[in-house]
Amino acid sequence: MNILIQIFYTTNDNSVLRKGNFPLKNKKPEEVAYDFWKWIKREHPYPCKLEKVISNGEDLTQLVKNLEKAAHE
């Protein structure tokens, strides 16, 4: 099963939307979104600030931020 993930973020004073369809592969939607977010951050030379994460119409922002916070502890 595939899910649509939309990530809204700011970088270098610009608002950006990145989206894509991803397979779940036995993962939760927030885990797939977090992996996508990590990929986005690696591709930018400037710091990125996560604003909103939407997956199939559901807001996953706080879940993704929690995963990011847990990874840095």
Backbone as CSV, one residue per row, in Angstrom:
resi,resn,N_x,N_y,N_z,CA_x,CA_y,CA_z,C_x,C_y,C_z
1,MET,0.830,-1.178,0.000,0.000,0.000,0.000,0.880,1.247,0.000
2,ASN,0.530,2.230,-0.829,1.268,3.488,-0.906,0.514,4.588,-0.173
3,ILE,1.269,5.563,0.340,0.669,6.732,0.970,1.262,7.992,0.350
4,LEU,0.456,9.040,0.304,0.920,10.339,-0.169,1.375,11.139,1.037
5,ILE,2.596,11.650,0.985,3.141,12.458,2.074,3.461,13.842,1.532
6,GLN,2.979,14.864,2.251,3.279,16.250,1.932,4.012,16.845,3.127
7,ILE,5.178,17.423,2.878,5.959,18.039,3.944,6.142,19.516,3.606
8,PHE,5.667,20.357,4.512,5.818,21.803,4.402,6.944,22.210,5.346
9,TYR,7.899,22.981,4.838,9.020,23.399,5.673,9.556,24.731,5.179
10,THR,10.394,25.355,6.009,11.057,26.587,5.607,12.560,26.357,5.622
11,THR,13.221,26.990,4.671,14.673,26.951,4.595,15.140,28.237,3.949
12,ASN,16.120,28.867,4.558,16.690,30.099,4.010,15.594,31.131,3.707
13,ASP,14.639,31.287,4.627,13.513,32.230,4.507,12.572,31.933,3.336
14,ASN,12.528,30.700,2.880,11.618,30.282,1.824,10.703,29.179,2.335
15,SER,9.419,29.268,1.994,8.476,28.199,2.322,8.466,27.202,1.169
16,VAL,8.546,25.928,1.517,8.674,24.885,0.505,7.703,23.747,0.812
17,LEU,7.167,23.134,-0.243,6.345,21.930,-0.121,7.005,20.849,-0.949
18,ARG,7.250,19.711,-0.329,7.729,18.519,-1.051,6.717,17.427,-0.819
19,LYS,6.414,16.669,-1.839,5.454,15.579,-1.678,5.855,14.402,-2.546
20,GLY,5.327,13.243,-2.167,5.593,12.041,-2.926,4.764,10.877,-2.427
21,ASN,4.674,9.843,-3.251,3.995,8.602,-2.886,5.048,7.595,-2.456
22,PHE,4.789,6.964,-1.314,5.760,6.035,-0.755,5.075,4.746,-0.317
23,PRO,5.750,3.604,-0.476,5.200,2.347,0.051,5.390,2.292,1.570
24,LEU,4.436,1.696,2.259,4.541,1.592,3.714,5.580,0.557,4.142
25,LYS,5.644,-0.581,3.466,6.626,-1.635,3.776,6.678,-1.955,5.272
26,ASN,5.530,-2.271,5.844,5.410,-2.642,7.266,5.852,-1.540,8.220
27,LYS,5.789,-0.285,7.794,6.105,0.854,8.655,4.838,1.665,8.887
28,LYS,4.853,2.455,9.946,3.762,3.391,10.204,3.942,4.606,9.292
29,PRO,2.851,5.294,8.947,2.976,6.476,8.074,3.932,7.531,8.615
30,GLU,3.944,7.734,9.942,4.842,8.750,10.499,6.312,8.349,10.360
31,GLU,6.596,7.046,10.355,7.975,6.584,10.165,8.433,6.835,8.730
32,VAL,7.538,6.585,7.776,7.856,6.847,6.369,8.042,8.346,6.155
33,ALA,7.172,9.151,6.771,7.284,10.606,6.655,8.583,11.103,7.282
34,TYR,8.968,10.541,8.396,10.216,10.935,9.052,11.426,10.597,8.169
35,ASP,11.406,9.420,7.535,12.484,9.061,6.613,12.567,10.051,5.454
36,PHE,11.417,10.466,4.920,11.358,11.451,3.847,11.912,12.792,4.342
37,TRP,11.546,13.186,5.547,12.029,14.433,6.136,13.553,14.407,6.302
38,LYS,14.101,13.283,6.766,15.557,13.172,6.903,16.233,13.314,5.539
39,TRP,15.655,12.724,4.505,16.201,12.810,3.149,16.188,14.260,2.661
40,ILE,15.087,14.975,2.922,14.980,16.380,2.512,16.074,17.209,3.191
41,LYS,16.254,17.003,4.495,17.258,17.786,5.224,18.668,17.517,4.720
42,ARG,18.974,16.296,4.352,20.307,15.953,3.839,20.592,16.644,2.511
43,GLU,19.560,16.903,1.734,19.773,17.454,0.406,19.923,18.987,0.415
44,HIS,19.655,19.638,1.545,19.761,21.097,1.640,21.047,21.535,2.329
45,PRO,21.690,22.587,1.794,22.887,23.110,2.458,22.548,24.007,3.651
46,TYR,21.291,24.459,3.730,20.861,25.338,4.818,19.957,24.573,5.782
47,PRO,19.863,25.035,7.024,18.965,24.386,7.984,17.506,24.450,7.505
48,CYS,16.766,23.403,7.806,15.351,23.320,7.440,14.512,23.217,8.709
49,LYS,13.382,23.910,8.719,12.479,23.861,9.862,11.162,23.241,9.413
50,LEU,10.796,22.161,10.055,9.559,21.452,9.732,8.359,22.276,10.168
51,GLU,7.413,22.483,9.252,6.206,23.244,9.557,4.989,22.331,9.687
52,LYS,4.785,21.448,8.692,3.593,20.592,8.705,3.845,19.331,7.885
53,VAL,3.273,18.219,8.342,3.356,16.949,7.623,1.937,16.408,7.470
54,ILE,1.538,16.158,6.231,0.210,15.623,5.940,0.391,14.300,5.192
55,SER,-0.339,13.282,5.627,-0.311,11.981,4.956,-1.745,11.526,4.723
56,ASN,-2.117,11.432,3.453,-3.482,11.039,3.079,-4.531,11.833,3.851
57,GLY,-4.309,13.140,3.984,-5.256,14.021,4.646,-5.146,14.088,6.155
58,GLU,-4.264,13.310,6.750,-4.101,13.273,8.210,-2.846,14.050,8.611
59,ASP,-2.965,14.895,9.625,-1.833,15.690,10.107,-0.928,14.821,10.988
60,LEU,0.303,14.618,10.538,1.277,13.806,11.277,2.420,14.643,11.836
61,THR,2.254,15.954,11.842,3.350,16.852,12.217,3.941,16.511,13.575
62,GLN,3.107,16.408,14.594,3.621,16.180,15.942,4.272,14.808,16.069
63,LEU,3.723,13.813,15.398,4.315,12.471,15.446,5.718,12.468,14.828
64,VAL,5.876,13.170,13.710,7.190,13.239,13.062,8.168,14.022,13.928
65,LYS,7.706,15.128,14.528,8.571,15.908,15.419,8.992,15.079,16.630
66,ASN,8.088,14.245,17.140,8.430,13.367,18.270,9.499,12.356,17.870
67,LEU,9.393,11.794,16.674,10.400,10.849,16.187,11.755,11.550,16.032
68,GLU,11.739,12.768,15.527,12.979,13.521,15.354,13.615,13.834,16.716
69,LYS,12.784,14.225,17.657,13.294,14.533,19.000,13.880,13.283,19.662
70,ALA,13.210,12.142,19.526,13.681,10.885,20.123,15.013,10.447,19.498
71,ALA,15.193,10.728,18.215,16.426,10.329,17.535,17.617,11.164,18.006
72,HIS,17.373,12.360,18.528,18.455,13.241,18.958,18.754,13.122,20.451
73,GLU,18.033,12.282,21.153,18.266,12.121,22.596,19.234,11.001,22.864
